[in-house]
Amino acid sequence: FRHRPFMRLARSVTGPAQGNLALTAAVQAGLRGAGLASLSAGVQRLMDAYRSGDVPDAPVLASGRDVAAYAAYRMSATVAATSAAFGEMAHALPGWAPGSVLDFGAGTGGATWAIADSVGARSLTLLEQSAEAIRLGQAILAASGSPALQAASWRTWRLDRSPVPERADLAVAAYVLGELTDQQQDRLVGLTIESAPAVLLVEPGTPAGHRRILAARSRLLAAGYAIAAPCPHELDCPLAVPGDWCHFAARLQRSSLHRQAK
């Protein structure tokens, strides 16, 4: 079995429903009692932070309001993009299914939600530094109706302080690298190398996201990994030129909560 990373840049767009009704219901259950005005204010702060392209001075999910806004505004898009990326990875590796998953910078659990039921994993471990994100993520996963998600293990974890708790079959980092400095990005990719024989990375489909994926791609290839998808080769990327970048669309249906919060 060759070490295989999968790297994806995804841009979510509105489209047909893709089985996100259960997610919408679980998010609404987790957010019960959160006012729309508070969610909207938090969404605006998140949008400003994400669109700036700068590495934030403080964690994006710093407060309960930020975490609630993230779940209402971004979690469904994270699920859609990660689900599409994992689907391509599974297609490229027929017969392979990870029995255990490590989700780095899990937020409220979107990436794990996208993967859990499609792989039948025995062990799902979510690593997250924000206590508020863990609290809400646990509530959302508890309302999922999925035994695998309900049994998932959450760990308080910091990139600069905490070791990886265990090895797994698959390491995932979705929409995390963009919140880190170059040095921290290299540290996180190194931890995925240490923790799993297969790696799934998802970043926004922007020129900056593409550059982060290229840096991670180079690091993983140097460590002996092979590319499962989407690249058809392991040579230099022909799109690594100014004004061009590689990205893909992931479609989702916006819920009424998503529309109202945004």
BELRASUL-V435227 format. One record per pair of residues at least 12 apart in sequence whose ideal C-beta (glycine too) atoms are under 6 Angstrom apart, sorted by the first residue. I is the first residue (numbers start at 1). J is the second residue. D is the distance in whole Angstrom. If there is no record, write none. Layout:
BEGIN
{{I	J	D} {I	J	D}}
END
This chain:
BEGIN
{{2	226	5} {3	197	5} {3	224	6} {3	225	4} {4	198	5} {4	226	5} {4	228	4} {5	199	4} {5	220	4} {5	225	5} {6	89	4} {6	200	5} {6	228	5} {6	229	5} {7	201	5} {7	213	5} {7	217	6} {8	85	4} {8	202	5} {9	203	5} {9	205	4} {9	209	5} {9	210	6} {9	213	6} {9	247	4} {10	81	3} {10	202	6} {10	205	6} {10	248	6} {10	250	5} {11	205	4} {11	247	6} {11	249	5} {12	77	4} {12	80	6} {12	81	6} {12	250	5} {12	252	6} {13	249	5} {13	251	6} {14	254	6} {15	251	3} {17	253	4} {20	76	6} {23	79	6} {24	255	4} {26	140	5} {26	143	4} {26	144	5} {27	71	5} {27	140	6} {28	257	6} {29	143	4} {30	136	5} {30	139	4} {30	140	4} {31	68	6} {34	68	5} {36	260	6} {38	65	6} {39	68	6} {39	69	5} {39	72	5} {39	261	4} {40	261	6} {42	65	4} {42	66	5} {42	69	3} {43	69	5} {43	73	5} {43	261	5} {43	262	6} {46	69	6} {53	208	5} {55	181	6} {56	179	6} {60	179	6} {61	130	4} {61	133	5} {64	132	5} {67	132	4} {67	133	5} {67	136	5} {71	108	5} {71	136	6} {72	257	5} {72	261	4} {73	261	5} {73	262	6} {75	108	6} {75	110	5} {76	252	6} {78	110	3} {78	174	6} {78	175	6} {79	110	5} {79	113	5} {79	114	5} {80	250	4} {80	252	4} {81	202	6} {81	250	4} {82	111	5} {82	114	4} {82	174	5} {82	202	5} {83	114	4} {84	250	4} {85	202	5} {86	115	5} {88	229	5} {89	200	6} {89	228	6} {89	229	6} {92	228	4} {92	229	4} {93	228	6} {97	119	5} {98	119	5} {98	121	6} {98	169	4} {98	170	4} {99	121	6} {99	122	5} {99	169	5} {100	121	6} {100	123	4} {100	168	4} {100	169	5} {101	115	6} {101	121	5} {101	124	5} {101	168	6} {101	170	5} {102	125	5} {102	168	4} {102	171	5} {102	195	6} {103	126	5} {103	172	5} {104	127	5} {104	173	4} {105	176	4} {106	126	4} {106	127	6} {106	128	5} {107	133	5} {108	133	6} {108	136	5} {108	137	4} {108	140	6} {109	126	6} {109	137	4} {109	141	5} {111	172	5} {111	174	4} {112	124	5} {112	126	6} {116	146	6} {116	148	5} {116	149	5} {117	146	6} {124	152	4} {125	153	5} {126	152	6} {126	154	5} {127	155	5} {127	157	4} {129	158	5} {134	154	5} {138	154	6} {159	184	6} {159	188	6} {164	191	6} {164	195	5} {167	195	6} {168	196	5} {170	196	6} {170	198	5} {171	192	4} {171	195	5} {171	196	4} {171	199	5} {172	200	5} {173	201	5} {174	202	4} {177	203	6} {177	212	5} {189	216	5} {189	219	5} {193	223	5} {201	216	6} {205	247	3} {207	245	5} {210	245	4} {210	246	6} {214	237	6} {214	240	6} {221	234	6}}
END
